[in-house]
Amino acid sequence: MSLLTLLPFIVLIGAMFLMTRSAKKKQQQAIEMRNQMQPGSGVRTIGGMYATVKEVNEDTVLLDAGPGVELLFAKNSIGAVLTDEEYNRIVHGIEHDLKSDADVVPDDASSLTETDDASDSDDTPVDLGKKDAEDEPADATADARAKKSEGDSDAK
């Protein structure tokens, strides 16, 4: 057999190897995430339920889903361990944005009207591309007046 006939089989085996390798990495990451669970952390189950971890055992997790509701789940059924901010945002609707705390609107508008001296010192007019009547040449103004008077005489 030649190398050309074996090439498709080699490519197929290589693709299968890469796919199983990435799947094993994902499984390992999920196992590490589940092992890092501690009582008090928020979790999402694979069914989409959000709860707080109350107790972690070897193969099971006791979850607190609300006042007086405790559920026993298998560790494999935990889909994600959430950060405190993410859990509070999803479950309680609490948004804690540090940037919004810093941008406080003042009680008066004095700080809004203050200007920098450096920006006001440049009093040169801004050229917007329009020409004033005095900037036009004299014969252009005369031509415009002549056309205007011709138009007026035709309208009469």
N, C-alpha and C positions, 0 to 999 in steps of 0.2 A: 504494500500500500504506500501511496505517496503522501507527502506532507500536506498537499492540497486537499486531499480527501479527508484527512484528519482535522483540518483547521476548523470546520463548523462544530465538531464535537468538543474541541478544546475551548472555543469561544463560549459554547453553552455551559460547560463545566465551570469556567471562570465566572460567568454571570451568576450562576447558582451559588458559587462560593461567596461572591460579594453580597448577594442578597441575604444569605443566612448570617453572614458576619454583621451586617447592619441590624438585623433583627435581634441578634444576641446582645448587641450593645444597648438597644432600647430596653430589652428585658432586664439587663443588669442595672440600668439607670432606674427603672421602676422599682426593682428590689431595694436599691439603696434609698430611694425616696421613702418607701414604706418602712424601712428600718429606722429612718430618722424621725418618725412620728413620735411625738411626746404628748402627754396629757395637757390639754389646753389649746392645742393647735387646731386650726380649722381645716376641714377636709371636704372634698367632693367625691362622692362614690361614682362608680361607673354607671349607675342608674341616674345620676344627676341630682342626688340629694346632698344638701349642705348640712354639716353637723360639726360639733366640737368633740375632739377625742377626750374621753374620760379615763379610759384604761387601755393599755396595750399589753397583750399577751403574746405568746409565741406564734400562734396561727390566727388569732382573732383580735378584734378591736371592739371595745365598747364605746358607742357613740351617744352623745347627748344631743338629740334632735330638737329639743324644746323643753319647757317646764314639765318635769315628770315623765318625759319620754326618753327611755334608754333603749338602744338597739344594739344587738350583737351582730357584727359583720365579720366575714372572713377578711384577712389582710389583703388578699388578692382583689377584693372588690373595691378597694380605695383607688380612685382614678387620679387624684392629685392632692398634694398637701399644699395648702394655701398660706401665703403670708398673712400676718394680722391685718394689714391695710387692705389687702384684696378681699379677705373674708368679711371684714366690716363693711366694705363698699358693696359687696354683693348681697349679703344677708340683711344688714341693718340699713343700708342706703347711706352710710356715713362717708362723705367725701372729705378727706383731709388733704388739702392742697396747700403746701407751704408757700407757694408763690402768691396765692390770693391773700395770705396774711400780711405779706410785705407791701402790697399795693393798696394802701388805704386812702380813700378820698378825703381831702382835708375839709374842715368845717366851713372855711371861707374860701373864696376864689382868688385870694391874693397870691398864692403860690402859682396859680395857673396863668396869671397875667405878668409875672416877673419875666424880664428878658435879660439876656446876657449883653454886656457892653460891647463885647467883641463882634457880635453878630449885627448890632445896630450901627456900628461905625462905618459900614459899607453902604453909603447913601447913593451910590451910582444907580441910575435908572436901568431897569431891565429891558432889553430890546426884545420885543415880542414879535418882530417881523413886520409890523405895520409901519407905514410911512405917514408922517404928518403932512398937512398941506404945505407948510413952509419948507419941508425937506425936499419936496418935488422940484424939479427944474421949472423955470419960468415958462418955457414954451410948452411943457406938458400940461401945465395949469391952463394956459391959453387954449390949447387944443381941446381940453375937457369942457371949457366954457363954450367954445364954438359949437361943439357937438350937442351940448345941452340946448343952446339957443336954436339950432337947426331942428332939433326934435320938437321944441315948443312951437316953432312956426309951422311945422307939418301937421301938428295936432290941431291947429286953429283952422 
